[in-house]
Amino acid sequence: MPFHRVRRFVLALLGRELKRPRTWAPLALVFTACMGAMTPAQKLDDAVKETNDAARFGRTDLAVERVAPASRTAFVKRHRLWGGDVRVVDVEYAGIEKMSPTEAVILVGFGWFRPSEGTLRTTVVRQTWKNDKGSGPWFLMDEERVNGDLGLLGETVTVVTPEKKNMHFETTVIR
């Protein structure tokens, strides 16, 4: 049988099958049944990424939703300079220090700078996440600087800026 006739035959069969929705319903049910529920590790990964990305882009209102209620005021205080005096340009997930069904310690690296200086800085932050029920949502409990530059999490830092000299060039008049 020539190729073009086989091709037409297959397309005709496909066209007929696609027009009958009742044949796709059991197939859709099979595909959705195969997809299992998210594991606690997958939920943790989503929570960490969503929270840090929201904080990076200045969406503290979204980031606070994933912070434990007891830690929210401290979180807002630590991140109050983000988007203003501190600009976060990169977030890297450095790994998991500890993982259990109810607690996880995550290392996150941040690339950031102060617009007044323009020097790119890096800081590694240790975030402690808790999940009370073992299968419920994860909440950020605490974060602390582990390595890198000070100033990302609201630490008091003295910023030294060089004194600007008033420079004028001599004016030469040509007549």
Backbone hydrogen bonds, N-H to C=O, Kabsch-Sander energy under -0.5 kcal/mol:
donor,donor_aa,acceptor,acceptor_aa,energy
6,V,2,P,-1.7
7,R,3,F,-2.6
8,R,4,H,-2.0
9,F,5,R,-2.2
10,V,6,V,-2.5
11,L,7,R,-2.4
12,A,8,R,-2.2
13,L,9,F,-2.2
14,L,10,V,-2.6
15,G,11,L,-2.5
16,R,12,A,-2.1
17,E,13,L,-2.4
18,L,14,L,-2.6
19,K,15,G,-1.1
20,R,16,R,-0.6
20,R,17,E,-0.8
23,T,20,R,-1.2
24,W,21,P,-1.0
25,A,21,P,-1.2
27,L,23,T,-0.5
28,A,24,W,-2.6
29,L,25,A,-2.1
30,V,26,P,-2.1
31,F,27,L,-2.2
32,T,28,A,-2.3
33,A,29,L,-1.9
34,C,30,V,-1.5
35,M,31,F,-0.9
36,G,34,C,-0.7
43,K,39,T,-2.3
44,L,40,P,-2.4
45,D,41,A,-2.3
46,D,42,Q,-2.3
47,A,43,K,-2.4
48,V,44,L,-2.8
49,K,45,D,-2.3
50,E,46,D,-2.7
51,T,47,A,-2.4
52,N,48,V,-2.3
53,D,49,K,-2.4
54,A,50,E,-2.2
55,A,51,T,-2.3
56,R,52,N,-2.3
57,F,53,D,-1.9
58,G,55,A,-1.5
59,R,54,A,-3.0
60,T,58,G,-1.3
62,L,59,R,-0.7
63,A,59,R,-2.1
64,V,60,T,-2.5
65,E,62,L,-0.7
66,R,63,A,-1.4
67,V,64,V,-1.5
68,A,140,L,-2.4
71,S,68,A,-1.7
72,R,68,A,-0.6
72,R,69,P,-0.7
75,F,71,S,-2.2
76,V,72,R,-2.6
77,K,73,T,-2.1
78,R,74,A,-2.4
79,H,75,F,-1.8
80,R,77,K,-0.9
82,W,79,H,-1.0
83,G,86,V,-3.0
84,G,81,L,-1.9
86,V,81,L,-2.3
87,R,113,F,-2.9
88,V,86,V,-0.6
89,V,87,R,-0.5
89,V,111,G,-2.9
90,D,111,G,-1.7
92,E,109,G,-3.1
94,A,92,E,-0.8
94,A,107,L,-1.9
95,G,107,L,-1.0
97,E,95,G,-0.5
97,E,105,V,-2.8
98,K,105,V,-1.2
100,S,103,E,-2.6
104,A,129,W,-2.5
105,V,98,K,-2.5
106,I,104,A,-0.5
106,I,127,Q,-2.9
107,L,95,G,-3.0
108,V,125,V,-2.7
109,G,92,E,-3.6
110,F,123,T,-3.1
111,G,90,D,-2.5
112,W,121,R,-2.7
113,F,87,R,-1.8
117,E,114,R,-1.5
118,G,114,R,-2.9
120,L,118,G,-0.5
121,R,112,W,-3.7
123,T,110,F,-2.1
124,V,147,N,-3.0
125,V,108,V,-3.3
126,R,144,E,-3.2
127,Q,106,I,-3.3
127,Q,125,V,-0.6
128,T,142,D,-2.9
129,W,104,A,-3.2
129,W,127,Q,-0.6
130,K,139,F,-2.7
131,N,102,T,-2.8
139,F,130,K,-2.5
140,L,66,R,-2.7
141,M,128,T,-3.4
142,D,128,T,-1.3
144,E,126,R,-1.9
146,V,124,V,-3.2
147,N,124,V,-1.4
149,D,122,T,-2.7
152,L,149,D,-0.5
154,G,151,G,-0.8
159,V,157,V,-0.7
160,V,158,T,-0.7
161,T,159,V,-0.6
167,M,165,K,-1.2
168,H,166,N,-0.5
172,T,170,E,-0.6
173,V,171,T,-0.5
174,I,172,T,-0.5
175,R,173,V,-0.5
